[in-house]
Amino acid sequence: MITYKLYNSDKSMDKMSSYLIVMMLSFAVAFVGCSSNDEKSPNETENNKKQFVGNEESVLNNSNIQVVNDASEDMSFVDPRDGQSYKYAKIGFQLWMAENLKTKKGQWNCYNGNPGNCEKYGMLYDWNTANNVCPEGWHLPKSQEWDELFTYVGGRNKAGAALKSKEDWINGAGSNMADFSVLPAGAMNDKKIFVNRGYSAFFWSSTESKREMVEIIGFNHENQFVSVGQSAKYFRFSVRCVKDRDGVENKKMKEERNNDVIENKEESSNDLKTYEKNFVKIGSQKYKTVKINNQIWMAENLNWKSKNSKCYKGLSVNCKKYGQFYNWTEAQTVCPEGWHLPSQWEWESLIDFAGGLDEAGNVLKSKHGWNNSGNGTDLFGFTALPAGNYDIDSDYQYIGYRALFWSSTDVDADKAIMLQLNHDRNSVAYKTTRKWNYFSIRCVMDD
């Protein structure tokens, strides 16, 4: 838990500013790192807008950043409602406004009532306005979408370094390597007192929590952590909009995906599967494989006996159906030659092609075997089965209810990232977990 120090506009402590929020912002320390096999030079110009994936060290040290956008690309758009122009940034598979919203709609304030602050920092909105004020094709991000952003820049514990601006912070500025440009805009509390300019930035999410509260995102001047807390809806915070998944910017990608489906249907004639399917033989065992977009995946969980691998409940029949469980250390080495354990980046590529975090679970889950009507469409033939897992503290669990897959992306000496699909939702989620737990493995073919 962390308590923000709250400062009023003349930067002296204000006792009334303690009413800003019950602001014991809890750090969900979901350290998430991403890696890429396709490294490019970080020596790009200052003005390049970047779509990148890097681990925490690379974000801070300006190394291993994957720059994939053309520097000449116009990374801005005009809001037709008022003619206001906004820069935006491609980060991972998301498009974010790189400036705070400045639309004069609904309930809003300029910090200290000064229009110059609105011009520099954007408006401070109440939640009801914030939830409806983004321009067409954009929306107020859900808490999950903020989390997705943080995974692309090294996790919440260091995300401030990549996302905060280089200027205006009272100590604790960032590198702004993601061109996200978080400025310390401050906020307005329930006593209509302006607080924390220069010290903190607070952003609304669209995610409501219990008791009429809303999840908010906080950056502060003292460190590079990003905090997730809760606020009443009548406070005034900044707004960043994120592009709709079905927006204009993603139209080409979706058209390409649909064309791929049509072409593969024609090639497969009477085969109802929409993507090319083949097989690979490992030892005496034959595995189905499936080509999805530009990746080739095993369409079955790995069932290779290693020193420490486990079958659910110790039963070989479960290994035959669901594959074996592996701890993270063994998972790094058990994929056969020419294949490897996918990084979080590679999972991200698959998930985005399958419809994004909110819908990919339905597309990837098998048509049979999930409890409580939790089956998927298995559109691509990926056939994710609810194999459950083995937890060293809780024994075998979740068969019929969850599919959990390791990624090769680790967080620190003890934790790594895994992917989770559930019986009761279409979405997928990334989780940070201890490396000595046991999950399923899907291998992906080397480039």
Residue pairs with C-beta under 8 A, 6 or more apart in sequence:
1 24
1 25
1 26
1 27
2 24
2 25
2 26
2 27
2 225
2 227
3 23
3 24
3 25
4 20
4 23
4 25
4 196
4 200
4 218
4 220
4 227
5 13
5 199
5 222
6 13
6 14
6 17
6 18
6 20
6 23
6 189
6 195
6 196
6 200
7 13
7 14
7 17
7 195
7 196
7 197
7 198
7 199
8 14
8 16
8 17
8 193
8 194
8 195
9 111
9 112
9 186
9 194
9 195
9 197
11 170
11 198
11 199
14 193
14 195
16 189
16 191
16 193
17 189
17 193
17 195
17 196
19 189
19 190
19 191
19 193
20 187
20 189
20 190
20 195
20 196
20 235
21 189
21 216
21 229
21 230
21 231
21 232
21 235
22 230
23 218
23 229
23 231
24 229
25 218
25 227
25 228
25 229
26 227
26 228
26 229
27 156
27 157
27 225
27 227
27 228
28 156
28 228
29 156
29 157
30 147
30 150
30 155
30 156
30 431
30 432
31 56
31 154
31 155
31 156
31 157
31 411
31 412
31 415
31 432
32 150
32 151
32 154
32 155
32 156
32 344
32 409
32 411
32 417
32 430
32 432
33 55
33 56
33 154
33 155
33 344
33 409
33 410
33 411
33 417
34 53
34 54
34 55
34 92
34 151
34 152
34 154
34 343
34 344
34 345
34 348
34 409
35 53
35 54
35 55
35 64
35 343
35 344
35 345
35 408
35 409
36 53
36 54
36 64
36 66
36 343
36 345
37 343
37 447
38 66
39 64
39 66
40 65
40 66
40 67
40 68
41 67
42 62
42 63
42 64
42 65
42 67
44 50
44 67
44 71
45 71
47 71
48 67
48 69
48 71
48 179
49 69
49 71
49 73
49 75
49 87
49 88
49 89
49 90
49 98
49 179
50 65
50 67
50 68
50 69
50 89
50 90
50 91
50 177
50 178
50 179
51 66
51 67
51 68
51 69
51 90
51 91
51 92
52 65
52 66
52 67
52 68
52 91
52 92
52 152
52 153
52 177
52 178
53 66
53 92
53 152
53 345
53 348
54 63
54 64
54 65
54 66
54 153
54 154
54 162
55 64
55 154
56 154
56 155
56 157
56 158
57 63
58 64
58 65
58 154
59 65
59 153
59 154
59 158
59 159
59 161
59 162
59 175
59 177
60 158
60 161
60 175
62 175
62 177
65 177
68 90
69 75
69 90
75 87
75 88
75 89
75 90
75 98
75 179
76 85
76 86
76 87
76 88
77 85
77 86
77 88
78 84
78 85
78 86
79 85
79 86
79 103
79 135
80 135
80 136
81 103
81 105
81 135
82 103
82 104
84 102
84 103
86 97
86 98
86 99
86 101
87 97
87 98
87 99
87 179
87 181
88 95
88 96
88 97
88 98
88 243
89 95
89 96
89 98
89 178
89 179
89 180
91 149
91 152
91 153
91 178
91 180
92 148
92 149
92 151
92 152
92 348
93 148
93 348
93 352
93 356
94 145
94 148
94 149
94 152
94 242
94 243
95 242
95 243
95 247
95 249
96 149
96 180
96 240
96 241
96 242
96 243
97 138
97 240
97 241
97 242
98 179
98 180
98 181
99 122
99 181
100 121
100 122
100 123
100 183
100 185
100 238
100 239
100 240
101 122
101 123
101 125
101 133
101 134
101 238
101 239
101 240
101 241
102 118
102 119
102 122
102 123
103 123
103 133
103 135
104 123
105 129
105 133
106 125
106 126
106 128
106 129
106 132
106 133
107 125
107 126
107 128
107 129
107 236
108 123
108 124
108 125
108 126
108 129
108 236
109 123
109 124
109 188
109 194
109 236
110 116
110 117
110 118
110 123
110 124
111 117
111 118
111 121
111 124
111 185
111 186
111 188
111 194
111 197
112 194
112 197
117 185
117 197
120 183
121 183
121 185
121 186
121 197
121 238
122 185
122 238
122 239
123 238
123 239
124 185
124 186
124 187
124 188
124 236
124 237
124 238
125 133
125 204
125 236
125 237
125 238
125 239
126 233
126 234
126 235
126 236
127 204
127 214
127 231
127 233
127 234
127 235
128 233
130 140
130 204
130 237
130 239
131 140
131 204
131 206
133 140
133 239
134 140
134 239
134 241
135 241
137 243
137 244
137 247
137 248
138 241
138 242
138 243
138 244
138 247
139 206
139 241
139 242
139 244
140 204
140 205
140 206
140 239
140 241
140 242
141 149
141 205
141 206
141 240
141 241
141 242
142 205
142 206
142 207
143 205
143 206
143 207
143 215
143 228
144 207
144 357
144 358
144 427
144 429
145 205
145 242
146 203
146 205
146 217
146 228
147 430
148 357
149 159
149 163
150 156
150 159
150 226
151 344
151 348
151 430
152 178
153 159
153 161
153 162
153 163
153 177
153 178
154 161
154 162
155 411
156 225
156 226
156 227
156 228
157 224
157 225
157 226
158 224
158 225
159 224
159 225
159 226
160 172
160 174
160 182
160 219
160 223
160 224
160 225
160 226
161 174
161 175
161 177
161 224
162 174
162 175
162 176
162 177
162 178
162 180
163 174
163 176
163 178
163 180
163 182
163 219
163 226
164 172
164 173
164 174
164 175
164 176
164 182
164 201
164 219
164 224
165 173
165 174
165 176
165 181
165 182
165 183
166 173
166 174
166 175
166 176
167 173
168 183
168 184
168 198
169 184
169 198
169 199
169 221
170 184
170 198
170 199
170 221
171 221
171 222
172 220
172 221
172 222
172 223
172 224
174 182
174 224
182 201
182 219
183 201
184 196
184 197
184 198
184 199
184 200
184 201
184 219
184 221
185 197
185 201
185 202
185 238
186 194
186 195
186 196
186 197
186 198
186 199
186 200
186 201
186 202
187 194
187 195
187 196
187 200
187 202
187 235
187 236
187 237
187 238
188 194
188 195
188 235
188 236
189 195
189 235
190 232
190 234
190 235
196 202
198 221
199 220
199 221
200 218
200 219
200 220
200 221
201 218
201 219
201 220
201 238
202 216
202 217
202 218
202 219
202 231
202 237
202 238
203 216
203 217
203 218
203 237
203 238
203 239
203 240
204 214
204 216
204 237
204 238
204 239
205 214
205 215
205 216
205 217
206 214
207 214
207 215
208 214
208 215
209 215
209 230
212 232
212 233
213 230
213 231
213 232
213 233
214 230
214 231
214 232
214 233
215 228
215 229
215 230
216 228
216 229
216 230
216 231
216 237
217 226
217 227
217 228
218 226
218 227
218 228
218 229
219 226
219 227
220 227
231 237
243 249
243 250
244 250
245 355
245 356
245 358
246 254
257 293
257 353
260 275
260 293
261 274
261 275
264 273
264 274
264 275
264 276
265 274
267 276
268 274
268 276
271 277
273 290
273 380
273 381
274 379
274 380
274 381
275 290
275 291
275 292
275 380
275 381
276 290
276 291
277 288
277 289
277 290
277 291
277 299
277 381
278 288
278 289
278 290
278 291
279 286
279 287
279 288
279 289
280 286
280 287
280 289
280 298
280 336
280 339
281 287
282 304
282 336
283 304
285 303
285 304
287 298
287 299
287 300
287 302
288 298
288 299
288 300
288 381
288 383
289 296
289 297
289 298
289 299
289 445
290 296
290 297
290 299
290 380
290 381
290 382
291 297
292 350
292 353
292 354
292 380
292 382
293 349
293 350
293 353
295 346
295 349
295 350
295 444
295 445
296 444
296 445
297 350
297 382
297 442
297 443
297 444
297 445
298 339
298 442
298 443
298 444
299 381
299 382
299 383
300 323
300 383
301 322
301 323
301 324
301 385
301 387
301 440
301 441
301 442
302 323
302 324
302 326
302 334
302 335
302 440
302 441
302 442
302 443
303 319
303 320
303 323
303 324
304 324
304 334
304 336
305 324
306 324
306 326
306 330
306 334
307 330
308 326
308 327
308 330
309 324
309 325
309 326
309 330
309 334
309 438
310 324
310 325
310 390
310 438
311 318
311 319
311 324
311 325
312 318
312 319
312 322
312 325
312 387
312 388
312 390
312 396
312 399
313 396
318 387
318 399
321 385
322 385
322 387
322 388
322 399
322 440
323 387
323 440
323 441
324 440
324 441
325 387
325 389
325 390
325 438
325 439
325 440
326 334
326 406
326 438
326 439
326 440
326 441
327 435
327 436
327 437
327 438
328 406
328 410
328 416
328 435
328 436
328 437
329 435
331 341
331 406
331 408
331 439
331 441
332 341
332 408
334 441
335 341
335 441
335 443
336 443
338 445
338 446
339 443
339 444
339 445
339 446
340 408
340 443
340 444
340 446
341 406
341 407
341 408
341 441
341 443
341 444
342 350
342 407
342 408
342 442
342 443
342 444
343 407
343 408
343 409
344 407
344 408
344 409
344 417
344 430
345 409
346 407
346 444
347 405
347 407
347 419
347 430
350 360
350 364
351 357
351 360
351 419
351 428
352 360
354 360
354 363
354 364
354 379
354 380
355 362
355 363
357 427
357 428
357 429
358 426
358 427
359 426
359 427
360 426
360 427
360 428
361 376
361 421
361 422
361 425
361 426
361 427
361 428
362 376
362 377
362 426
363 376
363 377
363 378
363 379
363 380
363 382
364 376
364 378
364 380
364 382
364 384
364 421
364 428
365 374
365 375
365 376
365 377
365 378
365 384
365 386
365 403
365 421
366 375
366 376
366 378
366 383
366 384
366 385
367 375
367 376
367 377
367 378
368 375
369 375
369 385
369 386
369 400
370 376
370 386
370 400
370 401
370 423
371 386
371 400
371 401
371 423
372 423
372 424
374 386
374 401
374 422
374 423
374 424
376 384
376 426
384 403
384 405
384 421
385 403
386 398
386 399
386 400
386 401
386 402
386 403
386 421
386 423
387 399
387 403
387 404
387 440
388 396
388 397
388 398
388 399
388 400
388 401
388 402
388 404
389 396
389 397
389 398
389 402
389 404
389 437
389 438
389 439
389 440
390 396
390 397
390 437
390 438
391 397
391 437
391 438
392 436
392 437
392 438
398 404
400 423
401 422
401 423
402 420
402 421
402 422
402 423
403 420
403 421
403 440
404 418
404 419
404 420
404 421
404 431
404 439
404 440
405 418
405 419
405 420
405 439
405 440
405 441
405 442
406 416
406 418
406 439
406 440
406 441
407 416
407 417
407 418
407 419
407 430
408 416
409 416
409 417
410 416
410 417
410 435
411 417
411 432
414 434
414 435
415 432
415 433
415 434
415 435
416 432
416 433
416 435
417 430
417 431
417 432
417 433
418 430
418 431
418 433
418 439
419 428
419 429
419 430
419 431
420 428
420 429
420 430
420 431
421 428
422 429
433 439
